[in-house]
Amino acid sequence: MLVRYREDAPKKPVNCSMNSDLVARAKAMGINVSAAAEAGLLTAVEQAERRRIQEETDALMRFWNDHEARFGSPADEYCEI
């Protein structure tokens, strides 16, 4: 899990719209809709965090590859291959 958050943080009431049939079926099955929504939100936040990290890594690698193409590797002065 990438996301760190305070699991003991107080609950905040929120207002969201969900498919009424889906909510009714979940309640009939004994599913805690709030807990399921929170789990889904956590998954979405984790996915967004992974995308952000990947985008930052890609940008860094583009920068490094461009730098190396222009100036060579810093290791070149220490290695003869």
Legacy VTK file of the C-alpha trace (Angstrom):
# vtk DataFile Version 3.0
C-alpha trace
ASCII
DATASET POLYDATA
POINTS 81 float
0.000 0.000 0.000
1.468 3.344 -1.039
-0.944 5.685 0.648
-0.355 6.509 4.266
-3.202 8.135 6.059
-4.388 8.372 9.606
-6.634 5.379 10.054
-7.726 6.827 13.402
-8.798 10.149 11.856
-12.392 11.081 12.674
-15.033 10.155 10.139
-16.327 13.012 8.020
-19.883 12.927 6.737
-19.951 13.288 2.961
-22.743 13.448 0.467
-22.340 11.346 -2.656
-24.684 9.890 -5.224
-24.672 6.180 -5.975
-26.766 3.869 -8.081
-29.834 3.191 -5.949
-30.220 -0.420 -7.091
-26.607 -1.147 -6.285
-26.924 0.422 -2.820
-30.121 -1.550 -2.115
-28.502 -4.815 -3.185
-25.421 -4.103 -1.069
-27.536 -3.358 2.006
-29.591 -6.508 1.428
-26.350 -8.491 1.424
-25.221 -6.872 4.665
-22.472 -4.837 3.023
-21.443 -1.702 4.897
-21.792 0.842 2.089
-19.630 3.435 3.853
-16.814 0.947 4.432
-17.033 -0.309 0.851
-16.948 3.260 -0.480
-13.946 4.054 1.728
-12.134 0.948 0.461
-12.884 1.966 -3.122
-11.630 5.490 -2.448
-8.424 4.093 -0.981
-7.904 2.002 -4.110
-8.461 5.051 -6.336
-6.016 7.139 -4.286
-3.397 4.365 -4.423
-3.757 4.108 -8.205
-3.422 7.883 -8.586
-0.339 7.854 -6.349
1.243 5.073 -8.433
0.559 7.065 -11.614
2.096 10.200 -10.059
5.221 8.298 -8.986
5.523 6.688 -12.430
5.173 10.072 -14.157
7.858 11.579 -11.907
10.142 8.613 -12.531
9.583 8.831 -16.289
10.401 12.560 -16.267
13.561 11.939 -14.245
14.678 9.175 -16.588
14.043 11.404 -19.646
16.118 14.137 -18.008
18.951 11.754 -17.132
18.979 10.126 -20.577
19.047 13.554 -22.252
21.822 14.717 -19.946
23.871 11.588 -20.635
23.317 11.916 -24.395
24.552 15.507 -24.299
27.376 15.287 -21.783
28.160 11.591 -21.357
28.015 9.541 -18.206
29.770 10.767 -15.057
31.241 7.267 -14.815
33.028 7.706 -18.141
35.982 9.431 -16.476
36.458 6.472 -14.115
35.836 3.544 -16.477
37.409 2.489 -19.729
35.243 0.020 -21.585
LINES 1 82
81 0 1 2 3 4 5 6 7 8 9 10 11 12 13 14 15 16 17 18 19 20 21 22 23 24 25 26 27 28 29 30 31 32 33 34 35 36 37 38 39 40 41 42 43 44 45 46 47 48 49 50 51 52 53 54 55 56 57 58 59 60 61 62 63 64 65 66 67 68 69 70 71 72 73 74 75 76 77 78 79 80
